[in-house]
Amino acid sequence: MDAKNSPHESSPSSANVNANGHEQIVPVLHNPDTYAPSTPLDPIPSPTPNTPYSPADGEKPQWSEPSAETSPHDAGKNTMSRLRKPRKPNNANGKSALFWVHMDPQSVSEGTKEDTLKRIRSHVMSEHNRKKRLETTKRYKTKSWKHLAFQPVETTSAAGQTGPSRVNSFSTESPSSSPLKLEDNGPSDAVGFPAWSSVAGSEGHDADALVKANEAPWSFLGAGANDPFSTTHTPLTDRMLRHLQHFLCDLTQMAYPFHHRYGPKLQDHWASLVRRDPASLHACICVAASNAALTAGEFPLMQSRNQWSSGLVVDSFHHRGETIKLVNQGLSDPVKASSDELIAAVSMLLTIEIASGNPDYLKIHLAGLKQMVGLRRNFADVQPHVRFQISWTDIRVACMALTKPIFSFVRYARPSHLSITPPNKDLQIAASRLLALTEVPGVFGDAMSRTIYDLLELIWYAEWMKSCSNSSAFDGETEQYFNTEVLYVEYCLHTDRYDEYGNIKGDATIEGCVRLACLLFHNTFIWDFYPQIAPVFPKPIIALRIALQNTIPTGLFNRCQDLLVWLLFVGTYSSGILNERIFFSRELVAAMRNLNIQSWQQLRTTLIPFFYVDRCYLNPLRDLWSELHTMPIGMGN
């Protein structure tokens, strides 16, 4: 309608809007005798925001006119002045859809026409029906959220809007403060939604309009393009994302030695932990940063704090601190303390601490981790991937300290259809000399004999998978079985050093020396630990050197000189830069001279009936042969 010529019904007064947003009825400044109608007419009040009102033809509210003595200043204070609730703006000028300005005498007189009254009533009813439709739509949308898997939390927004406006909103907390909060009683899959407000139930509002409450459109954008809408529980910087990608794409492939079919499952497992729990996120980033620092030769945990100038070292210790803080917070809740997420985070922290080279410190934390696992029914109740990570860390600590693992091992049942054969002719005679010694009474115990068989079968499967010529013949169940067999064989090699009463059997025997050599071979063949990181796991090498020093002079290996050559070769190759390499290489020269080995081909032929694989040892064997010729103790040609 026109703002000035709209047909209306009014008393000789003017409706206007004051500075506070309230409508007032003020006196008309024209001469009432000149234009006053014969019958005084009363105005029809516009409907209020809360209760739409349609006046009947026979009902007209009576308003009292001000007296002549009333000043314009007092006009807003008497009964003629009526305060109304502010109206929501719905157009560019901020005016309501229906307003009256009684300044035109002609409009006052034309307000008595019947068609004008019908038009007014029609407009009022249309506004009433429109608001009912908006309320129905809002109720439907509110109910529809309850059927979704992810329900936004209803909060009261629009705190910054002025006036007693009625705003119904469904929103989450601002992503800048906490885009995703996890309860302590377990993981949550909820995602954070931007805080939108649905404004309804007020006059002058367009249908189906959605406005943001007190926020600019770009206020919910995250840092960079990694997470532009801040849907994760922790904002990720570019550096954090690179470390996380390194962990998920590269390091997860290294966790399991066989990942042809298991790799994607393992990535999904760690990705789900990272999405659900911030402690797991920081732990994974810490592992990735530490691995990158170790690869770069910085070895952060072995340096003085004054020398930590690398960004990788800073990232490693920053996220280590964040993980420790979140773990300590989670330990206050028994349910959270026994969750797979927190157990995995602690296990990952222990993986990082392995680089410190302090097994006593690690065993203290392993005991604490065992208490967390004790809150579950048993160790088998822990999620398989998390259990594998714990067992891996436990066995690594046992290798560092050369002690018995703390956690018991959960071995998978052997697949009933599994049948494996040697992949090549060389492996057909692998471990044949060791298997022959198992038939000699008193040389090997039952546990060591079974471990030799298990290790031999593991070598056959690994070479089939490495060659890729027949890898498709094994299904996912077989791959899962041998992935756990990798840890089980090493677990048996550590536990077999102790008798049933927990006492060390001693390494100065044929069985003790073979056990240590099998451990070094296993960690070389499967994990590539030796000789690259021999300084981190030196105890098995030192123990083998001490055992051979004590047994060689006694003539224990006089009847099995080829076994002694294999033991010395494994010790020489695994030592790397350690001082023990001098002893192993010197004794190896003497043992090869006793067997009259004249070439590296003869040396290779001597090693094949034990645990030997060309893929790992052929090139080092040639280099070692050339190196031994330069030693003071010569070899006859």
Rosetta blueprint (number, residue, H / E / L):
1 M L
2 D L
3 A L
4 K L
5 N L
6 S L
7 P L
8 H L
9 E L
10 S L
11 S L
12 P L
13 S E
14 S E
15 A E
16 N E
17 V E
18 N L
19 A L
20 N L
21 G L
22 H L
23 E E
24 Q E
25 I E
26 V E
27 P E
28 V L
29 L L
30 H L
31 N L
32 P H
33 D H
34 T H
35 Y H
36 A L
37 P L
38 S L
39 T L
40 P L
41 L L
42 D L
43 P L
44 I L
45 P L
46 S L
47 P L
48 T L
49 P L
50 N L
51 T L
52 P L
53 Y L
54 S L
55 P L
56 A L
57 D L
58 G L
59 E L
60 K L
61 P L
62 Q L
63 W L
64 S L
65 E L
66 P L
67 S L
68 A L
69 E L
70 T L
71 S L
72 P L
73 H L
74 D L
75 A L
76 G L
77 K L
78 N L
79 T L
80 M L
81 S L
82 R L
83 L L
84 R L
85 K L
86 P L
87 R L
88 K L
89 P L
90 N L
91 N L
92 A L
93 N L
94 G L
95 K L
96 S L
97 A L
98 L L
99 F L
100 W L
101 V L
102 H L
103 M L
104 D L
105 P H
106 Q H
107 S H
108 V H
109 S H
110 E H
111 G L
112 T L
113 K L
114 E H
115 D H
116 T H
117 L H
118 K H
119 R H
120 I H
121 R H
122 S H
123 H H
124 V H
125 M H
126 S H
127 E H
128 H H
129 N H
130 R H
131 K H
132 K H
133 R H
134 L H
135 E H
136 T H
137 T H
138 K H
139 R H
140 Y H
141 K H
142 T H
143 K H
144 S H
145 W H
146 K H
147 H H
148 L L
149 A L
150 F L
151 Q L
152 P L
153 V L
154 E L
155 T L
156 T L
157 S L
158 A L
159 A L
160 G L
161 Q L
162 T L
163 G L
164 P L
165 S L
166 R L
167 V L
168 N E
169 S E
170 F E
171 S L
172 T L
173 E L
174 S L
175 P L
176 S L
177 S L
178 S L
179 P L
180 L L
181 K L
182 L L
183 E L
184 D L
185 N L
186 G L
187 P L
188 S L
189 D L
190 A L
191 V L
192 G L
193 F L
194 P L
195 A L
196 W E
197 S E
198 S E
199 V L
200 A L
201 G L
202 S L
203 E L
204 G L
205 H L
206 D L
207 A L
208 D L
209 A L
210 L E
211 V E
212 K E
213 A L
214 N L
215 E L
216 A L
217 P L
218 W L
219 S L
220 F L
221 L L
222 G L
223 A L
224 G L
225 A L
226 N L
227 D L
228 P L
229 F L
230 S L
231 T L
232 T L
233 H L
234 T L
235 P L
236 L L
237 T L
238 D H
239 R H
240 M H
241 L H
242 R H
243 H H
244 L H
245 Q H
246 H H
247 F H
248 L H
249 C H
250 D H
251 L H
252 T H
253 Q H
254 M H
255 A H
256 Y L
257 P L
258 F L
259 H L
260 H L
261 R L
262 Y L
263 G H
264 P H
265 K H
266 L H
267 Q H
268 D H
269 H H
270 W H
271 A H
272 S H
273 L H
274 V H
275 R H
276 R H
277 D L
278 P H
279 A H
280 S H
281 L H
282 H H
283 A H
284 C H
285 I H
286 C H
287 V H
288 A H
289 A H
290 S H
291 N H
292 A H
293 A H
294 L H
295 T H
296 A L
297 G L
298 E L
299 F L
300 P H
301 L H
302 M H
303 Q L
304 S L
305 R H
306 N H
307 Q H
308 W L
309 S L
310 S L
311 G H
312 L H
313 V H
314 V H
315 D H
316 S H
317 F H
318 H H
319 H H
320 R H
321 G H
322 E H
323 T H
324 I H
325 K H
326 L H
327 V H
328 N H
329 Q H
330 G H
331 L L
332 S L
333 D L
334 P H
335 V H
336 K H
337 A H
338 S L
339 S L
340 D H
341 E H
342 L H
343 I H
344 A H
345 A H
346 V H
347 S H
348 M H
349 L H
350 L H
351 T H
352 I H
353 E H
354 I H
355 A H
356 S H
357 G L
358 N L
359 P H
360 D H
361 Y H
362 L H
363 K H
364 I H
365 H H
366 L H
367 A H
368 G H
369 L H
370 K H
371 Q H
372 M H
373 V H
374 G H
375 L L
376 R L
377 R L
378 N L
379 F H
380 A H
381 D H
382 V L
383 Q L
384 P H
385 H H
386 V H
387 R H
388 F H
389 Q H
390 I H
391 S H
392 W H
393 T H
394 D H
395 I H
396 R H
397 V H
398 A H
399 C H
400 M H
401 A H
402 L L
403 T L
404 K L
405 P L
406 I L
407 F L
408 S L
409 F L
410 V L
411 R L
412 Y L
413 A L
414 R L
415 P L
416 S L
417 H L
418 L L
419 S L
420 I L
421 T L
422 P L
423 P L
424 N L
425 K H
426 D H
427 L H
428 Q H
429 I L
430 A L
431 A L
432 S H
433 R H
434 L H
435 L H
436 A H
437 L H
438 T H
439 E L
440 V L
441 P L
442 G L
443 V L
444 F L
445 G L
446 D H
447 A H
448 M H
449 S H
450 R H
451 T H
452 I H
453 Y H
454 D H
455 L H
456 L H
457 E H
458 L H
459 I H
460 W H
461 Y H
462 A H
463 E H
464 W H
465 M H
466 K H
467 S H
468 C L
469 S L
470 N L
471 S H
472 S H
473 A H
474 F L
475 D L
476 G H
477 E H
478 T H
479 E H
480 Q H
481 Y H
482 F H
483 N H
484 T H
485 E H
486 V H
487 L H
488 Y H
489 V H
490 E H
491 Y H
492 C H
493 L H
494 H H
495 T H
496 D L
497 R L
498 Y E
499 D L
500 E L
501 Y L
502 G L
503 N L
504 I E
505 K L
506 G L
507 D L
508 A L
509 T L
510 I H
511 E H
512 G H
513 C H
514 V H
515 R H
516 L H
517 A H
518 C H
519 L H
520 L H
521 F H
522 H H
523 N H
524 T H
525 F H
526 I L
527 W L
528 D L
529 F L
530 Y L
531 P L
532 Q L
533 I L
534 A L
535 P L
536 V L
537 F L
538 P L
539 K H
540 P H
541 I H
542 I H
543 A H
544 L H
545 R H
546 I H
547 A H
548 L H
549 Q H
550 N H
551 T H
552 I H
553 P H
554 T H
555 G L
556 L L
557 F L
558 N L
559 R L
560 C L
561 Q H
562 D H
563 L H
564 L H
565 V H
566 W H
567 L H
568 L H
569 F H
570 V H
571 G H
572 T H
573 Y H
574 S H
575 S H
576 G L
577 I L
578 L L
579 N L
580 E H
581 R H
582 I H
583 F H
584 F H
585 S H
586 R H
587 E H
588 L H
589 V H
590 A H
591 A H
592 M H
593 R H
594 N H
595 L L
596 N L
597 I L
598 Q L
599 S L
600 W H
601 Q H
602 Q H
603 L H
604 R H
605 T H
606 T H
607 L H
608 I L
609 P L
610 F L
611 F L
612 Y L
613 V L
614 D H
615 R H
616 C H
617 Y H
618 L H
619 N H
620 P H
621 L H
622 R H
623 D H
624 L H
625 W H
626 S H
627 E H
628 L H
629 H L
630 T L
631 M L
632 P L
633 I L
634 G L
635 M L
636 G L
637 N L
